[in-house]
Amino acid sequence: MDGTAAADDRDSSEGTAHPSSNGRGPADLPGKGDPPGKGDGGRIRTGRNLPAAVAVGVALGVVVIGSLYVVKVAFLIVVLAAVGLGVHELSKALGSRGIRVPLVPLLAGTACMIVGPYWAGTTFLVGAFAVTVMVLLAWRMFQGVEGYVRDATASLFIAVYPSLVAGFVPLLLASDDGADRVIIFIAVTVCSDIGGYFAGILFGRNPMSPVISPKKTWEGFAGSALACVVGGALLVRFLLDGELWQGAIVGAVAVVCATLGDLIESVIKRDLGIKDMGTLLPGHGGVMDRLDSLLFTLVPVWLLLTLLVPA
């Protein structure tokens, strides 16, 4: 789930390219009536299909919890499938702009970075990433000189985001209480999404960044922050037997990272002139539209839990 800072921004104004505006939608242009995405009373309204979004969210939750607490290693398969689809979506989106990304070595490198560190740790993750980079650069070299720097740069971007970042999931999962740690990481991000969603619907009036994401408001961010801090404090206390203040720190960092992740994904989509990364998940968009905040939250939460509540 992405930790939005308001009601969702996936409506007709999100990522819709304008012929002369470098990916900005018509609703984002000055002098076009009311502020973008605002309904009666100036409140930000959601464009999400809520029943479909809830149904998909519940189904994903069942898959995550089932894989974590039945056969813990099976969760890596879930992560690999999700990130692999995300890599494919990003590659396809970049391809719409004529950017060629070698998908086969990217997916192979992604698999190594997500599976290997569960048994071999951080050293394997770093080594797998370095080898993936070398293969990507060499692979693209044999496809011609024109556009090499552009394509290679895009390939390395995907190798880092989402592939390398997702490689911290097995590091989080590997400890004896790894399943609980993963639940905390996912749950605080979901808290950001839910808290921001409802606070944005009920109270959202002041957009955080009208150009990047018109639907995200400061009121929604406040709702995200409250939900994350409370959720983080309770989860760390009851799942890891940590202190409430430790969980509150995790939640406070998570809400900032989740919001940044969501905004960065919006920037990418606006630059590419697309609304969503895909259509696989009804009410949500593509897989990357769900992974954006999770990816940005993952490493800070892993680091904080490792330092504050060692396994």
C-alpha positions in Angstrom: 0.0 0.0 0.0 1.2 3.5 -0.6 1.2 5.9 2.3 -0.7 8.8 0.8 -0.8 12.2 2.4 -4.4 12.7 1.4 -7.3 11.1 -0.3 -5.9 9.3 -3.3 -4.8 11.2 -6.4 -5.7 8.5 -8.9 -8.3 10.3 -10.9 -8.5 12.0 -14.2 -6.0 14.7 -13.2 -3.3 12.3 -12.1 -0.5 12.0 -14.7 -2.6 13.1 -17.6 -0.3 14.7 -20.1 -0.9 18.1 -21.5 0.4 18.7 -25.1 2.5 21.7 -24.0 3.0 21.2 -20.3 5.7 18.5 -19.8 3.3 15.9 -18.3 1.1 18.3 -16.4 -2.6 17.7 -16.7 -5.0 20.5 -17.7 -6.4 20.6 -14.2 -2.9 21.6 -12.9 -2.6 24.6 -15.1 -3.2 28.0 -13.6 -6.4 29.9 -14.4 -8.5 26.8 -15.0 -11.2 27.4 -12.4 -11.2 25.9 -8.9 -8.1 24.3 -7.5 -7.6 20.8 -8.9 -9.5 18.0 -7.4 -11.7 20.1 -5.1 -15.3 19.4 -4.6 -18.0 21.2 -2.5 -16.7 23.3 0.3 -13.2 23.2 -1.1 -12.5 19.8 0.2 -10.3 17.4 -1.8 -12.3 14.5 -3.2 -11.1 11.0 -3.9 -11.1 9.4 -7.3 -10.6 5.9 -6.0 -13.0 3.1 -6.6 -13.3 2.3 -2.9 -15.1 -1.1 -3.0 -12.7 -2.5 -5.5 -9.7 -1.0 -3.6 -10.9 -2.5 -0.3 -11.5 -5.9 -1.9 -8.0 -6.0 -3.5 -6.5 -4.7 -0.3 -8.1 -7.5 1.8 -7.0 -10.1 -0.7 -3.5 -8.9 -0.7 -3.5 -8.9 3.1 -4.7 -12.5 3.2 -1.9 -13.5 0.9 0.8 -11.6 2.9 -0.3 -12.9 6.3 -0.9 -16.4 5.1 2.6 -16.7 3.5 4.3 -15.1 6.5 2.8 -17.2 9.2 2.3 -20.5 7.4 5.6 -20.9 5.5 7.7 -17.8 6.1 10.0 -18.3 3.1 6.9 -18.4 0.9 6.6 -14.6 1.5 9.7 -14.2 -0.7 7.8 -15.6 -3.6 5.1 -13.1 -3.0 7.6 -10.3 -2.9 9.4 -11.6 -6.0 6.2 -11.7 -8.0 5.2 -8.2 -6.9 8.5 -6.6 -7.6 9.0 -8.5 -10.9 5.6 -7.1 -12.1 6.7 -3.7 -10.9 10.0 -4.0 -12.9 7.9 -5.0 -16.0 5.5 -2.0 -15.5 8.4 0.5 -15.2 10.2 -1.0 -18.2 7.0 -0.8 -20.3 6.3 2.8 -19.1 9.8 3.9 -20.1 9.5 2.0 -23.4 6.6 4.3 -24.2 9.1 7.1 -24.4 11.5 5.1 -26.6 13.8 4.0 -23.7 15.0 0.5 -24.1 15.5 -1.5 -20.9 16.9 -5.1 -21.0 14.1 -6.9 -19.1 15.7 -10.4 -18.9 18.8 -9.5 -16.9 16.8 -7.0 -14.8 14.4 -9.8 -13.7 17.2 -12.2 -13.1 19.1 -9.7 -11.0 15.9 -8.9 -9.1 15.4 -12.5 -8.3 18.9 -12.8 -6.9 18.6 -9.7 -4.8 15.2 -10.7 -3.3 15.9 -14.4 -2.6 19.6 -14.7 -1.9 20.0 -12.3 1.1 17.5 -14.4 3.2 20.3 -16.9 3.6 23.5 -15.0 2.7 22.8 -11.6 4.2 23.9 -8.1 3.2 27.1 -9.2 1.5 25.1 -11.2 -1.0 22.7 -8.3 -1.7 25.6 -5.9 -2.4 27.4 -8.5 -4.6 24.2 -9.4 -6.5 23.5 -5.7 -7.2 27.0 -5.1 -8.5 26.9 -8.1 -10.8 23.4 -7.0 -12.1 24.8 -3.5 -12.9 27.7 -5.0 -14.8 25.4 -7.4 -16.8 23.0 -4.6 -17.6 25.7 -2.3 -19.0 27.3 -5.1 -21.0 23.9 -6.3 -22.3 22.9 -2.9 -23.6 26.3 -2.4 -25.2 25.7 -5.2 -27.6 22.4 -3.5 -28.7 24.1 -0.6 -30.3 25.7 2.8 -29.5 22.7 5.1 -30.1 20.9 6.0 -26.8 23.3 3.9 -24.7 23.7 6.3 -21.9 20.0 7.0 -21.8 19.0 3.3 -21.7 21.8 2.3 -19.4 20.8 5.0 -16.9 17.2 3.9 -17.0 18.2 0.3 -16.5 20.3 1.2 -13.4 17.4 3.3 -12.1 15.1 0.2 -12.1 17.9 -2.0 -10.7 18.0 0.3 -7.7 14.2 1.2 -7.5 12.5 -1.2 -7.0 15.0 -4.2 -7.2 17.8 -3.3 -4.8 15.5 -1.6 -2.3 13.2 -4.7 -2.2 16.3 -6.8 -1.4 16.0 -5.5 2.2 12.8 -7.5 2.7 14.7 -10.8 3.1 17.1 -9.1 5.6 14.0 -8.0 7.6 12.5 -11.5 7.3 15.5 -13.6 8.2 15.5 -13.1 12.0 13.4 -15.4 14.2 10.8 -12.7 14.6 11.1 -11.7 11.0 7.4 -12.3 10.2 6.4 -9.8 12.9 8.9 -7.3 11.6 7.6 -7.5 8.1 4.0 -7.0 9.4 5.1 -3.9 11.2 6.8 -2.5 8.1 3.7 -3.1 6.0 1.2 -2.1 8.6 2.7 1.3 9.4 2.7 2.0 5.6 -0.9 0.9 5.4 -1.7 3.2 8.4 -0.3 6.1 6.5 -2.5 5.3 3.5 -5.7 4.8 5.5 -5.2 7.7 7.8 -4.4 10.0 5.0 -7.2 8.8 2.9 -10.0 9.4 5.4 -8.5 12.6 6.8 -8.1 13.9 3.2 -11.7 13.1 2.4 -13.1 14.7 5.6 -10.9 17.7 6.1 -8.6 18.1 3.1 -8.5 21.7 1.9 -4.8 22.7 1.4 -2.9 20.8 -1.3 0.7 19.8 -0.4 1.9 20.0 -4.0 -0.7 21.0 -6.6 1.6 20.4 -9.5 2.9 16.9 -8.5 -0.2 15.5 -6.8 -3.3 17.7 -6.6 -5.2 15.4 -4.3 -2.7 15.3 -1.4 -3.4 17.7 1.4 -1.7 18.8 4.6 -4.7 17.7 6.5 -4.4 14.3 5.0 -0.7 14.2 5.9 -1.7 15.0 9.5 -4.1 12.0 9.5 -1.4 9.8 8.1 1.1 11.0 10.8 -1.4 10.3 13.6 -2.3 6.8 12.3 1.4 5.9 11.7 2.6 7.1 15.1 -0.2 5.3 17.0 0.0 2.2 14.8 3.8 2.0 15.0 3.8 2.4 18.8 1.2 -0.3 19.3 2.7 -2.8 16.8 6.3 -2.5 18.2 5.0 -2.8 21.7 2.9 -5.9 21.2 4.7 -7.7 18.4 8.3 -7.1 19.4 7.9 -6.3 23.1 9.5 -3.0 22.5 8.8 0.4 24.0 5.9 2.6 22.9 8.3 5.5 22.1 10.4 3.2 19.9 7.3 2.3 17.8 6.3 6.0 17.7 9.7 6.8 16.2 9.2 4.1 13.6 5.8 5.4 12.7 7.0 9.0 12.5 9.8 8.1 10.1 7.5 5.8 8.1 4.9 8.5 7.4 7.5 10.9 6.0 9.1 8.2 3.8 5.7 6.8 2.7 4.6 10.2 1.6 7.8 10.9 -0.2 7.6 7.6 -2.0 4.1 8.3 -3.2 5.0 11.8 -4.4 8.1 10.5 -6.2 5.9 7.9 -8.0 3.6 10.7 -9.0 6.5 12.7 -10.4 7.6 9.7 -12.5 4.1 9.2 -13.9 3.7 12.9 -14.7 7.1 13.0 -16.5 6.0 9.9 -18.5 2.5 11.3 -19.1 0.6 8.4 -17.7 -2.1 8.1 -15.1 -1.2 4.7 -13.5 1.7 2.3 -14.0 -0.7 -0.4 -14.9 -4.3 -1.7 -14.5 -3.7 -5.1 -12.8 -5.2 -4.1 -9.4 -8.7 -2.7 -9.6 -9.1 0.5 -7.6 -5.4 0.8 -7.1 -3.8 0.9 -10.6 -0.6 -1.0 -11.3 1.6 -3.0 -8.9 4.1 -0.1 -8.7 1.2 2.2 -7.6 1.0 0.0 -4.5 4.7 -0.6 -4.0 5.8 3.1 -4.2 5.4 3.9 -0.5 6.4 0.5 0.7 9.7 0.7 -1.1 10.5 4.1 0.4 9.5 3.0 3.9 11.3 -0.4 3.8 14.9 0.5 4.4 14.4 3.2 7.1 12.0 0.8 9.0 14.5 -2.1 8.7 17.3 0.2 10.0 15.3 1.6 12.9 14.0 -1.9 14.0 17.5 -3.3 13.8 18.9 -0.5 16.0 16.0 0.1 18.4 14.6 -3.4 18.8 17.4 -5.9 18.0 16.2 -9.5 17.2 
